[in-house]
């Protein structure tokens, strides 16, 4: 396990020159793997560098640094970094939100509540208004408020207006083709979604067989839109996204075996469940050096994971 983490950390560091715009993110990700590998000093060094970059990446790195220090039993230093983050007053709610989750996981609920309230105060008017449209359960603001409600419930505080405004995960609608299927872990927890999709090489044949399912075969556009949607889901607080590749051969065979209709939503849901049971799901995002989820066989970092896909 440590050896594998070391390899991944080294690969990530090797990419720093190729992706200068993602330096803070890569440093933080590499530090996580160095920490897993037991190379704690290296992890701290990378996170310290990321902190100096400032901005949201710097704030995220400081929370990650506090996390590492907590793990090492250096609680005073960890709290000092959180205090420094608070003094910097970053405008984005992201770092405050991460700090609240870290402290909640540690059972420091009063501190966690302070941090999540700071996150709420930095949500923009647009983010708050997003809670009132049909995708409210997936909005970032809803996720922040759900975390706040979770902390307050743990502290046995009575529900207030913000607590009552939280939309439960199951309120999100179901979408075909990109089929988002819910597995709620509770109204105050991030949820998992499973996305049924046609790999690049399958789109043309699927369109030929079932044109009502596939409106066009512009693979680059379809895949790019799916990657963008996944990023939005992740930013909205979805804890886990699983991509489930569907082939024409699989759907045809499954429909024939079960007596289902390939164009029927329930048939494709059941087929997706079988693919998942067979171990065919792909975690998103894949590691940067792993094959891209879209089926291109190119590494994720050089395919859908490239900066221009964001």
C-alpha positions as a LaTeX table, in Angstrom:
\begin{tabular}{lrrr}
\hline
Residue & $x$ (\AA) & $y$ (\AA) & $z$ (\AA) \\
\hline
Unk1 & 0.00 & 0.00 & 0.00 \\
Unk2 & 2.78 & 2.44 & 0.92 \\
Unk3 & 4.71 & 1.51 & $-2.21$ \\
Unk4 & 1.71 & 2.17 & $-4.43$ \\
Unk5 & 1.05 & 5.51 & $-2.73$ \\
Unk6 & 4.70 & 6.47 & $-3.28$ \\
Unk7 & 4.46 & 5.73 & $-6.99$ \\
Unk8 & 1.33 & 7.85 & $-7.34$ \\
Unk9 & 2.87 & 10.72 & $-5.35$ \\
Unk10 & 5.99 & 10.68 & $-7.54$ \\
Unk11 & 3.88 & 10.64 & $-10.72$ \\
Unk12 & 1.90 & 13.62 & $-9.49$ \\
Unk13 & 5.00 & 15.63 & $-8.67$ \\
Unk14 & 6.36 & 14.86 & $-12.14$ \\
Unk15 & 3.35 & 16.66 & $-13.60$ \\
Unk16 & 3.91 & 19.96 & $-11.83$ \\
Unk17 & 5.80 & 21.52 & $-14.75$ \\
Unk18 & 3.25 & 20.35 & $-17.30$ \\
Unk19 & 0.26 & 21.78 & $-15.44$ \\
Unk20 & 1.37 & 25.06 & $-13.83$ \\
Unk21 & $-2.22$ & 26.31 & $-13.55$ \\
Unk22 & $-3.06$ & 23.30 & $-11.38$ \\
Unk23 & 0.00 & 23.49 & $-9.14$ \\
Unk24 & $-1.88$ & 23.97 & $-5.89$ \\
Unk25 & $-4.27$ & 21.11 & $-6.60$ \\
Unk26 & $-1.45$ & 18.75 & $-7.67$ \\
Unk27 & 0.69 & 19.62 & $-4.64$ \\
Unk28 & $-2.22$ & 18.92 & $-2.31$ \\
Unk29 & $-3.07$ & 15.65 & $-4.04$ \\
Unk30 & 0.56 & 14.49 & $-4.03$ \\
Unk31 & 0.85 & 15.39 & $-0.34$ \\
Unk32 & $-2.13$ & 13.16 & 0.43 \\
Unk33 & $-0.36$ & 10.19 & $-1.16$ \\
Unk34 & 2.95 & 10.97 & 0.56 \\
Unk35 & 1.05 & 11.01 & 3.84 \\
Unk36 & $-0.48$ & 7.62 & 3.02 \\
Unk37 & 3.00 & 6.34 & 2.18 \\
Unk38 & 4.26 & 7.38 & 5.60 \\
Unk39 & 6.40 & 10.20 & 4.19 \\
Unk40 & 4.86 & 12.78 & 6.46 \\
Unk41 & 7.64 & 15.37 & 6.20 \\
Unk42 & 7.33 & 15.36 & 2.42 \\
Unk43 & 3.57 & 15.77 & 2.69 \\
Unk44 & 3.96 & 18.72 & 5.04 \\
Unk45 & 6.54 & 20.34 & 2.75 \\
Unk46 & 4.28 & 20.12 & $-0.30$ \\
Unk47 & 1.26 & 21.42 & 1.59 \\
Unk48 & 3.31 & 24.29 & 3.00 \\
Unk49 & 4.29 & 25.24 & $-0.55$ \\
Unk50 & 0.67 & 25.02 & $-1.67$ \\
Unk51 & $-0.39$ & 27.30 & 1.18 \\
Unk52 & 1.98 & 29.99 & $-0.07$ \\
Unk53 & 0.15 & 30.05 & $-3.42$ \\
Unk54 & $-2.80$ & 31.66 & $-1.70$ \\
Unk55 & $-6.32$ & 31.76 & $-3.05$ \\
Unk56 & $-8.78$ & 28.94 & $-2.58$ \\
Unk57 & $-6.14$ & 26.30 & $-3.39$ \\
Unk58 & $-3.96$ & 27.75 & $-0.63$ \\
Unk59 & $-6.84$ & 27.69 & 1.82 \\
Unk60 & $-7.71$ & 24.11 & 0.91 \\
Unk61 & $-4.06$ & 23.13 & 1.35 \\
Unk62 & $-3.96$ & 24.71 & 4.81 \\
Unk63 & $-6.94$ & 22.63 & 5.92 \\
Unk64 & $-5.24$ & 19.52 & 4.48 \\
Unk65 & $-2.08$ & 20.46 & 6.38 \\
Unk66 & $-4.08$ & 20.74 & 9.60 \\
Unk67 & $-5.54$ & 17.30 & 8.89 \\
Unk68 & $-2.05$ & 15.79 & 8.52 \\
Unk69 & $-0.87$ & 17.45 & 11.71 \\
Unk70 & $-3.89$ & 16.17 & 13.62 \\
Unk71 & $-3.07$ & 12.66 & 12.38 \\
Unk72 & 0.49 & 13.07 & 13.69 \\
Unk73 & $-0.73$ & 14.13 & 17.12 \\
Unk74 & 0.37 & 17.73 & 16.60 \\
Unk75 & $-2.96$ & 19.27 & 17.47 \\
Unk76 & $-1.63$ & 22.64 & 18.62 \\
Unk77 & 0.09 & 23.17 & 15.26 \\
Unk78 & $-3.03$ & 22.06 & 13.41 \\
Unk79 & $-5.20$ & 24.54 & 15.28 \\
Unk80 & $-2.60$ & 27.24 & 14.66 \\
Unk81 & $-2.96$ & 26.69 & 10.91 \\
Unk82 & $-6.73$ & 26.87 & 11.13 \\
Unk83 & $-6.40$ & 30.08 & 13.12 \\
Unk84 & $-4.07$ & 31.47 & 10.43 \\
Unk85 & $-6.63$ & 30.55 & 7.77 \\
Unk86 & $-9.31$ & 32.39 & 9.68 \\
Unk87 & $-7.09$ & 35.46 & 9.98 \\
Unk88 & $-6.57$ & 35.47 & 6.21 \\
Unk89 & $-10.35$ & 35.70 & 5.73 \\
Unk90 & $-10.61$ & 33.93 & 2.34 \\
Unk91 & $-13.73$ & 35.09 & 0.47 \\
Unk92 & $-14.75$ & 31.63 & $-0.76$ \\
Unk93 & $-16.83$ & 29.37 & 1.52 \\
Unk94 & $-14.84$ & 26.29 & 0.42 \\
Unk95 & $-11.95$ & 26.34 & 2.94 \\
Unk96 & $-14.30$ & 27.14 & 5.84 \\
Unk97 & $-16.55$ & 24.27 & 4.79 \\
Unk98 & $-13.62$ & 21.82 & 4.67 \\
Unk99 & $-12.40$ & 23.00 & 8.07 \\
Unk100 & $-15.87$ & 22.45 & 9.52 \\
Unk101 & $-15.96$ & 18.88 & 8.17 \\
Unk102 & $-12.50$ & 18.18 & 9.58 \\
Unk103 & $-13.43$ & 19.45 & 13.03 \\
Unk104 & $-16.78$ & 17.67 & 13.00 \\
Unk105 & $-15.02$ & 14.39 & 12.19 \\
Unk106 & $-12.79$ & 15.02 & 15.20 \\
Unk107 & $-15.77$ & 15.63 & 17.48 \\
Unk108 & $-14.96$ & 19.33 & 17.96 \\
Unk109 & $-18.54$ & 20.34 & 17.29 \\
Unk110 & $-18.51$ & 23.86 & 18.70 \\
Unk111 & $-15.51$ & 24.78 & 16.57 \\
Unk112 & $-17.07$ & 23.00 & 13.59 \\
Unk113 & $-20.24$ & 25.06 & 14.01 \\
Unk114 & $-18.23$ & 28.28 & 14.03 \\
Unk115 & $-16.49$ & 27.33 & 10.80 \\
Unk116 & $-19.62$ & 26.18 & 9.00 \\
Unk117 & $-21.38$ & 29.41 & 9.96 \\
Unk118 & $-18.48$ & 31.30 & 8.39 \\
Unk119 & $-18.90$ & 29.19 & 5.26 \\
Unk120 & $-22.61$ & 30.03 & 5.14 \\
Unk121 & $-21.88$ & 33.73 & 5.51 \\
Unk122 & $-19.69$ & 33.58 & 2.39 \\
Unk123 & $-22.21$ & 31.92 & 0.13 \\
Unk124 & $-23.12$ & 34.30 & $-2.67$ \\
Unk125 & $-26.65$ & 35.49 & $-3.34$ \\
Unk126 & $-26.64$ & 33.36 & $-6.49$ \\
Unk127 & $-25.57$ & 30.26 & $-4.56$ \\
Unk128 & $-28.32$ & 30.84 & $-2.01$ \\
Unk129 & $-30.92$ & 31.36 & $-4.73$ \\
Unk130 & $-29.87$ & 28.08 & $-6.34$ \\
Unk131 & $-31.54$ & 26.35 & $-3.40$ \\
Unk132 & $-34.94$ & 27.22 & $-4.82$ \\
Unk133 & $-34.78$ & 25.71 & $-8.30$ \\
Unk134 & $-35.57$ & 22.11 & $-9.28$ \\
Unk135 & $-31.97$ & 20.95 & $-8.69$ \\
Unk136 & $-31.82$ & 22.48 & $-5.21$ \\
Unk137 & $-30.71$ & 19.25 & $-3.54$ \\
Unk138 & $-27.56$ & 19.24 & $-5.68$ \\
Unk139 & $-26.64$ & 22.87 & $-5.08$ \\
Unk140 & $-23.46$ & 23.72 & $-3.21$ \\
Unk141 & $-25.35$ & 25.95 & $-0.81$ \\
Unk142 & $-27.69$ & 23.10 & 0.09 \\
Unk143 & $-24.71$ & 20.88 & 0.88 \\
Unk144 & $-23.15$ & 23.53 & 3.13 \\
Unk145 & $-26.44$ & 24.04 & 4.95 \\
Unk146 & $-26.90$ & 20.28 & 5.28 \\
Unk147 & $-23.49$ & 20.07 & 6.98 \\
Unk148 & $-24.51$ & 22.90 & 9.30 \\
Unk149 & $-27.73$ & 21.10 & 10.18 \\
Unk150 & $-25.83$ & 17.87 & 10.86 \\
Unk151 & $-23.51$ & 19.62 & 13.30 \\
Unk152 & $-26.38$ & 21.40 & 15.03 \\
Unk153 & $-28.36$ & 18.16 & 15.35 \\
Unk154 & $-25.35$ & 16.47 & 16.94 \\
Unk155 & $-25.21$ & 19.33 & 19.42 \\
Unk156 & $-28.96$ & 18.90 & 20.12 \\
Unk157 & $-29.70$ & 22.45 & 19.02 \\
Unk158 & $-33.27$ & 23.21 & 17.93 \\
Unk159 & $-33.84$ & 23.53 & 14.19 \\
Unk160 & $-33.77$ & 27.08 & 12.90 \\
Unk161 & $-34.94$ & 28.55 & 9.60 \\
Unk162 & $-31.76$ & 27.54 & 7.74 \\
Unk163 & $-31.98$ & 23.97 & 9.06 \\
Unk164 & $-35.54$ & 23.69 & 7.85 \\
Unk165 & $-34.63$ & 25.00 & 4.39 \\
Unk166 & $-32.29$ & 22.06 & 3.65 \\
Unk167 & $-33.48$ & 19.98 & 0.72 \\
Unk168 & $-33.06$ & 16.20 & 1.12 \\
Unk169 & $-31.01$ & 14.37 & $-1.54$ \\
Unk170 & $-33.97$ & 12.37 & $-2.82$ \\
Unk171 & $-35.60$ & 15.61 & $-3.97$ \\
Unk172 & $-33.35$ & 15.65 & $-7.04$ \\
Unk173 & $-34.97$ & 14.46 & $-10.27$ \\
Unk174 & $-33.97$ & 11.41 & $-12.29$ \\
Unk175 & $-32.30$ & 11.97 & $-15.66$ \\
Unk176 & $-32.24$ & 9.53 & $-18.55$ \\
Unk177 & $-29.12$ & 8.81 & $-20.62$ \\
Unk178 & $-27.03$ & 10.32 & $-17.86$ \\
Unk179 & $-29.16$ & 8.36 & $-15.39$ \\
Unk180 & $-28.46$ & 9.70 & $-11.92$ \\
Unk181 & $-29.52$ & 7.10 & $-9.39$ \\
Unk182 & $-29.54$ & 8.04 & $-5.74$ \\
Unk183 & $-28.14$ & 6.16 & $-2.80$ \\
Unk184 & $-28.88$ & 8.61 & 0.00 \\
Unk185 & $-26.82$ & 8.27 & 3.14 \\
Unk186 & $-29.25$ & 10.44 & 5.04 \\
Unk187 & $-30.59$ & 13.95 & 4.57 \\
Unk188 & $-27.51$ & 15.60 & 6.02 \\
Unk189 & $-24.90$ & 13.51 & 4.19 \\
Unk190 & $-23.34$ & 13.75 & 0.74 \\
Unk191 & $-24.86$ & 11.21 & $-1.57$ \\
Unk192 & $-23.50$ & 8.81 & $-4.13$ \\
Unk193 & $-24.64$ & 8.95 & $-7.73$ \\
Unk194 & $-24.25$ & 6.35 & $-10.44$ \\
Unk195 & $-24.15$ & 7.59 & $-14.01$ \\
Unk196 & $-25.04$ & 5.28 & $-16.89$ \\
Unk197 & $-23.25$ & 6.38 & $-20.06$ \\
Unk198 & $-22.29$ & 5.28 & $-23.58$ \\
Unk199 & $-18.51$ & 5.08 & $-24.08$ \\
Unk200 & $-17.13$ & 6.93 & $-27.11$ \\
Unk201 & $-16.91$ & 3.82 & $-29.25$ \\
Unk202 & $-20.54$ & 2.88 & $-28.58$ \\
Unk203 & $-22.32$ & 6.12 & $-29.39$ \\
Unk204 & $-22.67$ & 5.69 & $-33.15$ \\
Unk205 & $-23.98$ & 2.12 & $-32.90$ \\
Unk206 & $-26.36$ & 2.99 & $-30.06$ \\
Unk207 & $-27.74$ & 5.87 & $-32.14$ \\
Unk208 & $-28.24$ & 3.55 & $-35.08$ \\
Unk209 & $-30.15$ & 1.01 & $-32.98$ \\
Unk210 & $-32.10$ & 3.39 & $-30.75$ \\
Unk211 & $-32.11$ & 6.93 & $-32.20$ \\
Unk212 & $-34.66$ & 7.96 & $-29.57$ \\
Unk213 & $-32.04$ & 7.39 & $-26.85$ \\
Unk214 & $-29.09$ & 9.04 & $-28.58$ \\
Unk215 & $-30.06$ & 12.28 & $-30.28$ \\
Unk216 & $-26.65$ & 12.89 & $-31.88$ \\
Unk217 & $-23.27$ & 11.17 & $-32.09$ \\
Unk218 & $-20.86$ & 14.06 & $-31.47$ \\
Unk219 & $-18.77$ & 12.10 & $-28.98$ \\
Unk220 & $-16.51$ & 15.01 & $-28.02$ \\
Unk221 & $-19.48$ & 17.19 & $-27.09$ \\
Unk222 & $-21.34$ & 14.44 & $-25.23$ \\
Unk223 & $-18.29$ & 13.36 & $-23.24$ \\
Unk224 & $-17.21$ & 16.94 & $-22.50$ \\
Unk225 & $-20.68$ & 17.79 & $-21.22$ \\
Unk226 & $-20.68$ & 14.69 & $-19.02$ \\
Unk227 & $-17.28$ & 15.59 & $-17.54$ \\
Unk228 & $-18.50$ & 19.12 & $-16.85$ \\
Unk229 & $-21.68$ & 17.79 & $-15.21$ \\
Unk230 & $-19.60$ & 15.48 & $-13.00$ \\
Unk231 & $-17.47$ & 18.40 & $-11.87$ \\
Unk232 & $-20.60$ & 20.35 & $-10.97$ \\
Unk233 & $-21.94$ & 17.38 & $-8.99$ \\
Unk234 & $-18.63$ & 17.06 & $-7.16$ \\
Unk235 & $-18.57$ & 20.78 & $-6.35$ \\
Unk236 & $-22.14$ & 20.46 & $-5.09$ \\
Unk237 & $-20.90$ & 18.01 & $-2.45$ \\
Unk238 & $-21.53$ & 14.60 & $-4.01$ \\
Unk239 & $-19.16$ & 12.31 & $-2.16$ \\
Unk240 & $-18.87$ & 9.60 & $-4.79$ \\
Unk241 & $-19.59$ & 9.41 & $-8.52$ \\
Unk242 & $-19.55$ & 6.05 & $-10.29$ \\
Unk243 & $-19.54$ & 5.91 & $-14.07$ \\
Unk244 & $-21.28$ & 2.82 & $-15.45$ \\
Unk245 & $-20.41$ & 2.09 & $-19.11$ \\
Unk246 & $-23.21$ & 0.65 & $-21.22$ \\
Unk247 & $-22.59$ & $-1.15$ & $-24.50$ \\
Unk248 & $-25.09$ & $-2.02$ & $-27.20$ \\
Unk249 & $-24.15$ & $-5.69$ & $-26.85$ \\
Unk250 & $-24.77$ & $-5.69$ & $-23.12$ \\
Unk251 & $-28.10$ & $-3.89$ & $-23.32$ \\
Unk252 & $-29.29$ & $-6.08$ & $-26.21$ \\
Unk253 & $-28.33$ & $-9.27$ & $-24.39$ \\
Unk254 & $-29.82$ & $-8.11$ & $-21.10$ \\
Unk255 & $-33.12$ & $-7.08$ & $-22.70$ \\
Unk256 & $-33.41$ & $-10.40$ & $-24.54$ \\
Unk257 & $-32.64$ & $-12.38$ & $-21.39$ \\
Unk258 & $-35.05$ & $-10.49$ & $-19.15$ \\
Unk259 & $-37.77$ & $-9.76$ & $-21.69$ \\
Unk260 & $-37.23$ & $-6.01$ & $-21.31$ \\
Unk261 & $-37.32$ & $-3.18$ & $-23.82$ \\
Unk262 & $-33.91$ & $-1.50$ & $-24.40$ \\
Unk263 & $-35.63$ & 1.88 & $-24.79$ \\
Unk264 & $-37.40$ & 1.52 & $-21.46$ \\
Unk265 & $-35.90$ & 3.39 & $-18.53$ \\
Unk266 & $-36.53$ & 0.57 & $-16.04$ \\
Unk267 & $-34.73$ & $-1.92$ & $-18.28$ \\
Unk268 & $-31.64$ & 0.28 & $-18.44$ \\
Unk269 & $-31.73$ & 0.83 & $-14.68$ \\
Unk270 & $-31.82$ & $-2.93$ & $-14.09$ \\
Unk271 & $-29.04$ & $-3.45$ & $-16.61$ \\
Unk272 & $-26.95$ & $-0.82$ & $-14.85$ \\
Unk273 & $-27.44$ & $-2.60$ & $-11.52$ \\
Unk274 & $-26.15$ & $-5.82$ & $-13.09$ \\
Unk275 & $-23.09$ & $-4.07$ & $-14.52$ \\
Unk276 & $-22.32$ & $-2.65$ & $-11.10$ \\
Unk277 & $-22.77$ & $-6.06$ & $-9.45$ \\
Unk278 & $-20.30$ & $-7.47$ & $-11.98$ \\
Unk279 & $-17.72$ & $-4.88$ & $-10.98$ \\
Unk280 & $-18.04$ & $-2.79$ & $-14.13$ \\
Unk281 & $-18.42$ & 0.64 & $-12.51$ \\
Unk282 & $-15.63$ & 3.22 & $-12.81$ \\
Unk283 & $-14.92$ & 5.65 & $-9.98$ \\
Unk284 & $-14.83$ & 9.28 & $-11.09$ \\
Unk285 & $-12.49$ & 11.00 & $-11.31$ \\
Unk286 & $-10.03$ & 8.24 & $-12.12$ \\
Unk287 & $-6.37$ & 8.71 & $-11.13$ \\
Unk288 & $-4.63$ & 11.16 & $-13.45$ \\
Unk289 & $-2.49$ & 8.41 & $-15.02$ \\
Unk290 & $-5.31$ & 5.85 & $-15.31$ \\
Unk291 & $-7.24$ & 5.30 & $-18.57$ \\
Unk292 & $-9.94$ & 7.92 & $-19.01$ \\
Unk293 & $-13.43$ & 6.89 & $-17.99$ \\
Unk294 & $-14.83$ & 7.84 & $-21.42$ \\
Unk295 & $-13.35$ & 4.79 & $-23.15$ \\
Unk296 & $-10.69$ & 6.59 & $-25.17$ \\
Unk297 & $-7.87$ & 4.44 & $-23.61$ \\
Unk298 & $-5.88$ & 7.70 & $-23.21$ \\
Unk299 & $-4.75$ & 8.68 & $-19.72$ \\
Unk300 & $-7.32$ & 10.78 & $-17.89$ \\
Unk301 & $-4.91$ & 13.71 & $-17.48$ \\
Unk302 & $-4.49$ & 13.88 & $-21.26$ \\
Unk303 & $-8.16$ & 13.34 & $-22.07$ \\
Unk304 & $-11.17$ & 14.47 & $-20.04$ \\
Unk305 & $-8.94$ & 15.54 & $-17.15$ \\
Unk306 & $-7.19$ & 18.23 & $-19.15$ \\
Unk307 & $-7.71$ & 21.80 & $-17.88$ \\
Unk308 & $-9.67$ & 22.90 & $-20.96$ \\
Unk309 & $-12.33$ & 20.28 & $-20.15$ \\
Unk310 & $-13.25$ & 22.10 & $-16.94$ \\
\hline
\end{tabular}
